[in-house]
Amino acid sequence: MWSIYDGISLETSDITNDFISYIPTLEQFGVIGRTEDKLCVKIPVLKKTDYDEMCALIKNATEEIKAVIGEEFTTFITSLKTPIPKHLTSVPELFRYMEATAYFVMSIVREAYNNGLHLKDVDYCCPPVVLVYEA
């Protein structure tokens, strides 16, 4: 995705043949597209600092929700926190609670879908896609 975003030619990039074989599907769903017969990224692209800021906002909103819904629910979701190996340091804390909070997350995704914030021609609810890079 980065090579396409950065305008690096498929012929000179390190893009694998496997990825190239997925290009028609990625185009179909609006993840990538073409301008002037050249591939381009059609999803939001964030610097890592912006992504980290967004994750902090999500964490703060989560804390506010926890304060409203009480200790019983907090105890419930904590008991279902997904353990991860110590070497996986980039997994956002939010994703470690997916088993316990999937319905909340999907209700937010559904609301975004109902407001037209979804991939092109996708008629089912699916998670959002963002490309993140280090500047």
N, C-alpha and C positions, 0 to 999 in steps of 0.2 A: 504494500500500500504506500509506503514511504517513497519508493522509487517513482511510482505514478504521481504522487503528490508533488514531488520535487522535479518532475519533468524529465526524469532519466529514461532514456529510450529502452524499450524491452530488449533490444539487441545488445546493448552495452551494460545492462544492469545484472544484478545477481538474482533476479526473479526466477524462481524454479519453474520447471515445466508444469508441475502440479498446480501451482498458482495460476499460471497462464491458462490452463484448461478450465479454471473456474471463472475466467473473465466474463464469458457470456451470461452466467448466472448472476454475477455481481452487477453487471449492467442491467439485467432484467429487473433486479430489485432496487436499482437506483443507488447502489453503494458507490459505483464508479459510472462514468459516462464518457461522452466524447464532445470535445469542442474543436472545431476546425480539423476534424478527423484525427484528433490526438486524445489519448486516454486522460481522464482527469478524475479526481476524487470528489464525490458528491455528498459526502457525509461531513459533519462538523470535525474540524481539526483544531486541537487544543495544544498549547504548550504545556509541558508537565507542570509548571508552576500554576497555570490556570486550572488544570485538572485537580491538583492538590487543593487549591482553594475551593473548588466545587465539592470535593470530598469533605472538607472541613465544614462547609455549609450543611451538607447532608448529615454529618455527625451532630452538629448543633441542633438541627431540626429533629433528629432522632432523640436527642436528650430531652427536648421539649415535649415530644410525644410521650416518652417514658414517664415524664413528670405528671402528665395528664392521666395516663392509663393505669398508673399505680404499680406497686411493688409485686403484686401477684403475677402480672404479665411479665414483668422484668425477670422474675425468678424462672418463669416458664421458658422464656427465650434463652436465658443464660444456660439453662440445662440442656438446650439443644444446639449450643454453639459448636460449629464444626471445627474439630482440631486440625491443625495443619503442621507439617514438618517445619522445624525452625529455619531451614534454609529458604523457605518461601516467604520473603519479606515484603513482596509487593502486593499481596492480597489485601484489598481494603477490608477493614474491620466489618463494614456493613455486609459484605458478602459471606462472612462467616456465620451469619444468622439467617441465611436463606431458608433453611429447613423450617425454622420457627416463624418466619415473617413473609413467606412466599405470597400469602394472600394479600398482605399490605402492599408489597411491591407490585404484584400483578394488578391491584386496583389502581395504582398510580399509572402503570403502563397503559391500562385500559382507558383511563381518563385522557392520557396523552393521545392515544389512538382515536378516541372519539372526537378530539379536537384537531384531527388531521396531522398530528405530529408522528408520522410513521414513514417507513420506506415506500417508495413509489410502487404502486400496483400491488401492495401486500394487503390482502383482505383478511388477515388473521392477526391476532395480537402477538407481537414478538418484542424482545428486548431492544433497547436503543443501541446504536453503534456509534462509537467515537474513535477517531484516530488521535493518539497522544504521542508527542515527541519531545525530546529534550533539546532545549535551545543552547 
